[in-house]
Amino acid sequence: MEDLIIARRLRVPVDSAGDETSDWGGVAARQLDAALLSVGFTCSPALLDRLARLPGEQVIDLGVRVLAAVRRLVGDHVEHNAYFVDFPNNVPDTLEFWAGLLREAMLDPVAAARLQPDVLNLLDLPRYGSYQHTYADLLAAHAELIPLAKDRVTVLELGGSPRDEARELYLSLAGSEVPLAAEDLAALRALAAFCAGFSADFGADDQPEHIPVRENRAVVNEARLAAGRSLLVDTVTDVLRLAAACSGGDVTLTTPTRLRSFRRAERRILLAALDAVPVAKHGDVLRHREQWKRLGERLHPHEYPHFPRAAQVFDVARGVRKASSLGSRVEAALAAGRTEEAVSLLEHTPGVLLRRLDHLLRAGGGSAVLEAAERAAARASGRVLLSLREHLQNRLAPADRVFTNRYGRAWTTPDTRPPLDEEALHRTLAILDEEIGRRLPDLGELIVDAAVLDVALPLSGKAVAPGLGMLPRGSLSTVDGELLRFFVHWRQRERRTDYDLSALMLGAAYDDPVHISWTSYANGFATYSGDLTEAPDGASEFIDVRLAGATKPIIIPQVHIYAGEPFDEAAEAFFGYMTRDAEQEGRPFEPRTVRMKSDLRGSGRVALPLVFLRGDDGAWRVKWLHLYLSGSPGFNQVEGNRVTTSLLVRSIVERDYLRVGYLAALLRARSSVSVEGGHVTYIGLEAPADLPEGARVYTPATLHELIPA
């Protein structure tokens, strides 16, 4: 729980006991703060003061855990060695490097005998692909980093007790209006069990007001089932998701789960929940018919005759009882040209109606569709309203369509849909703006950092792996520094694994490509650290970019799986970037210069985390992608996917994402003028030190809490 709270909230949980002043505690607290500064973190004044009043031994124990947690967060928990010991200096020309390796192999009788006479595989040369020096050798070859005020210093705040901090994080994740990343869903599962352990009855104080996201509800229901409590269920699919969660499977139901056997008490609770769902919703069973059949074999509904409607669910799955889903009736009406009938059916599910609004308007619904949309807007979730708002504002200036799934896999296609009626489009946008604004709370005096205005609203967190400095897809942020350094680190689990860090550089029209990779070590402004082809003990690769000399305004770092284990099967895999000034020197990896770091995951074989863009003003900005390409089963190279990469990146860059600036404008219209004793709300990338006591703070980690219900 402590690691989770530090990583997700940048807060250090401290129990309230032990308030006596301790000289030794103060010394230990200052020592901890100095150690934290070396990796780019520092204690807030409140945290330092609290630690100073603890026994010194307790501060040391806590400090060891805190330091380990932030080092993992920034990627400093491993040794980042580089293939070329002097990187970024003395990196040879690509042809010179290969010729040198070949010369050495030919002069070595043993190595020369292994070379094939007719086919030469350069990757098999003896000294290629593995470290030729130790990490200690690398440290000795580099001067110390010169600290600058520009270096990242992330403040760790004082938290409450572990129990209070865990409960607060649990309520935030469980009540999120947006789907969570896989890592956050796993965190929610741990937090739900943790909170259930503190509450014998798992009562109302330990639950959010409502749990809108179905996957989150399944995870919470898993803890409730283990505690013997009633379930939070209003559709039959909620029960199937819970069964998958209890079996260690996929709560999204995308992948079928091998269901486990359930105890009699569990079967009773599950069947009682099914029995409470209205028969009108039994049509949902048809979407996952085979999984329902398997669940029926585990629950034995015939043994519980006092739950007749639960038994009917499994009759529908087996085809014994007929049930039609709402979706099938809507599709039948649209296929027959009966748009008004389809709209009438969809009014029972306002969220679905709004998601299909574009289609309904193109189907000739006219004013009846707009009137239904206005009624639906008052009953749909805030996330649906915001998603529709973003979709429609992109219909004002059509561009290529881009589709992404929950794994970050993406594809793009030209937009061949006919344009929407301009009057209808603007009327719908006005309806959405009014309804979204009406739902926003009065946050009192509102302070918004200008740096957060271009951050995209987190309408889904599934594709974003938690980490340091992470922002939602489509967000824009500035890049400070003269040098930009990408890094990737991986450690194989069972078989030889070769990841390749590369970068694609493009012209302003996404043309004229140049790349940096293991096949091209350098150009006029970028340098590659050298290729490593296996990582039993971990391997790191780097690319250095001198921004002032960059001749290309678009830079896309990439990580390719050349051979071996996928990202989510490796023992460890993460990517990030650093910025520094030219005179700072230092090691290839300096934790206090890291601006972003997160794990690599997903089923794709090519990762596209972000893109760097030079504006007309000459300033560099980074736009967040969180994309994965399917790639090839092996031997992926930057040269082989540059067309796909440029098309996808262009689609993301040109898309008009709904940003914090939009929500901030609506919030300002709702917020009251500051009065003495009134509450203050701050929205920014990180909280400043001079906020008044009791101020509410929203940072990227908690932006999802601003999405209205």
KEGULUM-914250 format. One record per residue (C-alpha): x, y, z. Coordinates in steps of 0.5 Angstrom, whole numbers, plus 500, padded with zeros to 3 digits. Example, Ala and Ser with C-alpha at 12.3 -4.5 7.8 and 13.67 -1.06 7.14 Angstrom:
2
525491516;527498514;
This chain:
709
500500500;506505502;509504495;502505491;501511495;507514494;507512486;500515485;499521490;507523491;505523498;508519504;503516509;506517516;502515522;499520527;503517533;510520536;509528536;515529541;521533538;527529536;534532535;536525532;529525528;531532525;538529522;535523519;530527516;535532513;539526510;533523507;532530504;539530501;538523498;532524495;535531492;540526488;534523484;530529483;525529489;525533496;520533502;515538503;516543509;510539512;513533511;520535514;517538520;513531521;519527520;523531525;518529530;519522529;524517533;531517528;530510527;523510525;525516520;531511517;526505516;521510513;526513509;529507506;522505503;521512500;527512497;526505494;519507492;521514488;528510485;523505482;518511480;524514476;527508473;534509478;533502481;537499476;544500473;544504466;550501462;551503455;554500449;559505448;562507455;563514453;556515450;554521447;562522446;566518441;561514438;564511431;561512425;556506423;560503417;567504421;564501427;562495423;568494419;572494426;568489429;569485422;577486422;577484429;573477428;578476422;584477426;581472431;582465428;577462433;572467431;574467423;573459423;565460426;564465420;560463414;564463408;558465403;553469408;556474413;551475419;554482422;549481428;553474430;560478430;563476437;563483440;557485438;551486442;553485449;557490454;564490453;565494460;562494467;558499470;563501474;568503468;562507465;562511472;569512471;569515464;564520466;564527470;559528475;552532473;553539474;546541478;542546475;535550477;532547471;533540473;526536476;525537483;518533485;516535492;513529496;508531501;506529508;500524508;496521513;496514516;497509511;489507512;487514511;491515505;489508502;482509503;482516499;486513494;481507493;475512493;478516488;479510483;473506485;469512483;473514477;468516471;473514466;476507465;482505469;489503466;490495467;495497473;490502476;485496476;490492479;491497485;484498486;483490487;489491492;486497495;479494496;481488499;485492504;479497506;475491507;480488512;479495516;472495516;468489518;461491515;465494509;460500510;458506506;464510509;468505505;465506498;464512493;457514492;457510486;461506481;460508474;465504470;463497470;470494470;471498477;465495479;467488478;473489482;469492488;464486488;470481488;472484495;464485497;463477495;469475499;466479505;460476504;456482502;451484497;453486490;453492487;449490480;444493475;445488469;446481468;453483465;455485472;455478475;459475469;464480470;465479477;465471476;471473471;474477476;474472481;477467477;483471475;480473468;479479464;473483467;472487460;470480458;474481451;478475453;474468455;476466462;476459465;472460471;473457477;468453482;464457487;463456494;455455496;455461499;458465493;453461489;447464493;450471493;451471485;444468484;441473488;444478484;442475478;435474480;434482482;436484475;429485471;427480465;428486460;435486461;436479459;438480452;445482454;446475455;447474448;453478447;457473451;453466451;458461451;461464457;454464460;453457459;460456463;458460469;451456469;455450470;459453476;453456479;448450479;442455478;437449479;439448486;436454488;428454485;427461490;431465484;427463478;429469474;436467475;435461472;432464466;438468465;441461463;435459459;437465455;444463454;442455452;437458447;431455451;428462452;428467447;430474449;432480444;437485445;436493445;442493440;439488435;432492435;435498434;439495428;433492425;430499425;435503422;436497416;429498415;430506414;425507421;430512424;424515428;423508431;431507433;431513436;425511440;428505442;435508444;431514449;431508454;439508454;441515453;448514453;448509447;443514443;449520444;454515442;450514436;448521435;453522428;450516425;443518427;443525424;446522418;441517417;436523416;433523423;432531423;429535429;427529432;434526433;436533436;430533441;432526443;439528444;437534448;433530453;438524453;444529455;440531461;441523463;447521460;454521464;459526464;464522460;459521455;458528454;465530454;467524449;461526444;463534445;470532443;468527437;463533434;468538434;473534430;467534425;468541424;474540420;474533418;481529418;483522418;480518423;484514428;482508432;485506438;483500443;484499450;491496449;494502445;493498438;491504433;490504426;487510421;483511415;480517411;474520413;469518408;463520412;458526409;459532413;454533418;449539417;452545420;446548424;445541427;452541429;453547432;446546436;448540439;455543441;451548445;447543448;453539450;456545453;450548457;449541460;457540462;457546465;451545469;454539472;460542474;461544482;462551484;470550486;470557490;476561488;479557482;487558480;489554474;496554472;497555464;502549463;496545464;491548459;493544454;493537457;488533454;482531459;483524461;476521458;480514458;486511462;486504459;492506454;496510459;501506464;502510470;509513471;513519472;510525469;505521465;499525461;493523457;494521450;493528446;496532451;501538449;507540454;513544453;520541453;526545456;533544455;538543450;539536450;533531449;535524451;531518450;532511454;529504454;531499459;529491459;530485463;529478459;525473463;526466460;529467453;534472449;530478448;533484444;529491444;531496439;531504441;530508435;527515433;524517426;525524424;520527419;519534415;514539417;509535412;511528415;516527409;523526408;524521413;531520417;532515422;537513428;537506430;542500430;543501423;544508423;548511429;548518428;546524424;548532424;544532431;543525434;547520437;545512438;548509444;549502441;545496440;544491445;541484443;540480450;539482457;539477462;541482467;538488464;540492458;539500457;539504450;540511449;539516444;541523444;538529440;541536440;535540439;538547437;541543431;535539429;534539422;527536422;521539426;518532428;522527432;518520434;522516439;520508438;522502441;522495437;521488439;527485434;527478438;524475444;519476449;513481448;513488453;508485458;512478458;519481460;521481467;522489466;521494460;520501461;521508457;523515458;526521456;531526460;532533458;539537460;543543458;550542454;554543460;551539465;555532463;554527467;552519466;548517461;542516466;541521471;535521475;534528477;534530469;528525468;522528465;518522464;518514465;513509464;513501463;512499456;506494455;501492451;500486445;504491440;511489437;513497436;511502442;510509440;510513447;510520444;512525439;516532439;514537435;518544433;513550433;513556428;516560434;522555434;520552441;519544442;513541445;511534446;505531445;503524448;501518444;501512448;500508441;503501439;503498432;502490431;509490427;512483425;513477429;520479429;526483426;522490427;526496425;524503424;525503417;520498416;514502419;516509418;509510413;505507418;508511424;508517420;500516418;498515425;502520429;499525424;492523425;494524433;497531432;492534428;486531432;483537436;483533443;478536449;483539454;483542461;483549458;475547456;473545462;477551466;473556462;466552464;469552471;470559472;463561470;461556475;466558481;464564486;468570487;474569492;471571499;475571506;474564509;472561502;475555499;481555494;482550488;488549484;489545477;496544475;502540473;504540481;502544487;506550489;508551496;504557497;497555497;493556503;491551508;485546506;486548498;483543494;489541489;488537482;494534478;495529473;494524478;487526480;484530473;479524473;476527479;474533475;470529470;463530472;458524473;
